[in-house]
Amino acid sequence: MKKLVQSFRFALNGFIKNIPTERNLQIHLVTFLFVLALGFYFSISQFEWLTIFLISALVISLELINSAIEKLCDFVQPDLHEKIKIIKDTAAAAVLVAAGIALVVGGIIFLPKIL
C-alpha cells in the first residue's frame, strides 16, 4: 500500500512541477476551467459532462506526455538535431489533434446553447 501511495505522490508531483513551466499546459488548464464554468452555467447533461471530462483528460494527458518527450529529447540531445526535431514535432502534433477535436466537441456541446 505504501508503494501505491508513493506512486500517486510521484505522479501528482510530476503534474504540479509542469504547471509553472509549461505554457501550453497552463493554457489547457485555464481552458478546462472555462469549459467547466460554461458547463455549470448551461447545466449540460450527464453525457455532455462525461464527454467534456474525457476529451479534457486526453488533451491534458497528451500535453504532459509531450512535455516529457521534449525534456527527454533535450536531455539526450541538447544540440539541434533533425531527428529530435521530428520526434518533438510529432509529439506536439498529437496534442494539436486532440485539442482540435476538443474544440469541435466544445462547439457541438456549447454552440447550440449559446445561439
C-alpha positions in Angstrom: 0.0 0.0 0.0 2.9 2.3 0.8 4.3 2.0 -2.7 0.9 2.7 -4.2 0.6 5.9 -2.3 4.1 6.8 -3.2 3.4 6.3 -6.9 0.4 8.6 -6.7 2.7 11.2 -4.9 5.2 10.9 -7.8 2.5 11.4 -10.4 1.0 14.4 -8.6 4.5 15.9 -8.2 5.1 15.4 -12.0 1.8 17.2 -12.7 2.4 20.1 -10.3 6.0 20.6 -11.4 4.9 21.1 -15.0 2.3 23.7 -14.3 4.6 26.7 -13.8 7.0 25.8 -16.6 4.7 24.5 -19.4 2.8 27.4 -21.1 0.6 25.1 -23.2 -0.3 23.1 -20.1 -1.4 26.3 -18.4 -3.5 27.2 -21.4 -5.2 23.8 -21.4 -5.9 24.1 -17.7 -7.4 27.6 -17.9 -9.4 26.4 -20.9 -10.6 23.4 -18.9 -11.7 25.7 -16.0 -13.5 28.0 -18.5 -15.3 25.0 -20.0 -16.3 23.8 -16.5 -17.8 27.2 -15.8 -19.7 27.0 -19.1 -21.0 23.6 -18.2 -22.4 24.7 -14.9 -23.8 27.9 -16.5 -25.6 25.9 -19.2 -26.5 22.9 -17.0 -25.1 20.5 -19.5 -26.3 16.8 -19.5 -24.5 13.9 -17.8 -23.4 12.7 -21.2 -22.0 16.1 -22.1 -20.1 16.2 -18.8 -18.7 12.8 -19.5 -17.6 13.9 -23.0 -16.0 17.1 -21.6 -14.1 15.3 -18.9 -12.8 12.6 -21.3 -11.7 14.9 -24.0 -10.1 17.3 -21.5 -8.2 14.4 -19.8 -7.0 13.3 -23.3 -5.7 16.8 -24.1 -4.0 17.4 -20.7 -2.5 13.9 -20.7 -1.1 14.3 -24.2 0.3 17.7 -23.2 2.1 16.1 -20.2 3.4 13.3 -22.4 4.6 15.8 -25.0 6.4 17.7 -22.2 8.1 14.5 -21.0 9.2 13.7 -24.6 10.6 17.1 -25.1 12.5 17.0 -21.8 13.9 13.6 -22.6 14.9 14.7 -26.1 16.7 17.8 -24.7 18.5 15.6 -22.2 19.6 13.0 -24.7 20.5 15.5 -27.5 20.9 19.1 -26.2 22.1 20.4 -29.6 19.8 20.8 -32.6 19.2 17.6 -34.5 16.8 16.9 -37.3 15.6 13.5 -35.9 15.0 15.0 -32.5 13.0 17.8 -34.2 10.8 15.3 -35.9 10.2 13.5 -32.6 9.3 16.7 -30.8 7.1 17.9 -33.7 5.3 14.6 -33.8 4.5 14.7 -30.1 3.3 18.2 -30.4 1.1 17.2 -33.3 -0.6 14.6 -31.1 -1.6 17.4 -28.7 -2.7 19.6 -31.6 -5.0 16.9 -33.0 -6.6 16.2 -29.6 -7.0 19.9 -28.9 -8.6 20.4 -32.3 -11.1 17.6 -31.6 -11.8 19.1 -28.2 -12.6 22.4 -29.9 -15.1 20.6 -32.2 -16.6 18.7 -29.2 -16.9 22.0 -27.3 -18.6 23.6 -30.3 -21.1 20.7 -30.7 -22.0 21.0 -27.0 -22.0 24.7 -26.4 -22.8 26.5 -29.7 -26.5 25.4 -29.7 -26.8 26.6 -26.1 -25.1 29.9 -26.8 -27.1 30.6 -30.0 
